[in-house]
Amino acid sequence: MSFEELPELLTIREVTHLLNVHPNTLRNWEKEGLIHVVRIGPRRDRRYEKQTIRKIMHHK
């Protein structure tokens, strides 16, 4: 699946694979205010906007 075919909101697992980082890295970035997270559902699961991840990928 290409990046363009991914949904607009990505799971933590999808993002860790795309950026090749540990899930805790994403959680720390969130705590530090470096990345915006969308919370969904009653469990408040994290989702990451595809446009945000695209920007990070281009700056690596």
C-alpha positions as CSV (number, residue, x, y, z in Angstrom):
1,M,0.0,0.0,0.0
2,S,1.4,3.4,-0.9
3,F,1.4,6.4,1.4
4,E,-1.3,8.0,-0.6
5,E,-3.6,5.0,-0.2
6,L,-3.4,5.2,3.6
7,P,-6.4,6.7,5.6
8,E,-6.3,10.3,6.7
9,L,-5.9,9.3,10.3
10,L,-3.1,6.8,11.0
11,T,-2.7,4.4,13.9
12,I,0.4,4.5,16.1
13,R,1.5,1.2,14.6
14,E,1.2,2.6,11.0
15,V,3.2,5.7,12.0
16,T,5.9,3.7,13.8
17,H,6.5,1.7,10.6
18,L,6.5,4.8,8.4
19,L,8.9,6.8,10.6
20,N,10.9,3.8,11.9
21,V,10.5,4.9,15.5
22,H,9.4,3.2,18.7
23,P,5.8,3.9,19.9
24,N,7.2,5.6,23.0
25,T,9.0,8.1,20.8
26,L,5.6,9.2,19.3
27,R,4.2,9.4,22.8
28,N,7.1,11.5,24.0
29,W,6.8,13.8,20.9
30,E,3.1,14.3,21.9
31,K,4.0,15.1,25.5
32,E,6.6,17.6,24.3
33,G,4.1,19.2,21.9
34,L,6.1,18.3,18.8
35,I,3.3,16.3,17.2
36,H,-0.5,16.8,17.2
37,V,-2.6,13.7,18.2
38,V,-6.3,13.2,17.5
39,R,-8.0,11.1,20.2
40,I,-10.9,8.9,19.1
41,G,-13.4,6.5,20.7
42,P,-14.1,5.8,24.4
43,R,-10.5,4.5,24.9
44,R,-9.1,7.8,23.5
45,D,-6.9,5.9,21.1
46,R,-4.2,8.0,19.4
47,R,-4.5,8.8,15.7
48,Y,-2.1,10.9,13.7
49,E,-3.0,13.0,10.7
50,K,-1.5,11.9,7.5
51,Q,-0.5,15.4,6.5
52,T,1.5,15.8,9.7
53,I,3.4,12.5,9.2
54,R,4.1,13.5,5.6
55,K,5.8,16.7,6.8
56,I,7.9,14.7,9.3
57,M,8.9,12.2,6.6
58,H,10.1,15.0,4.4
59,H,12.2,16.6,7.2
60,K,14.0,13.4,8.1
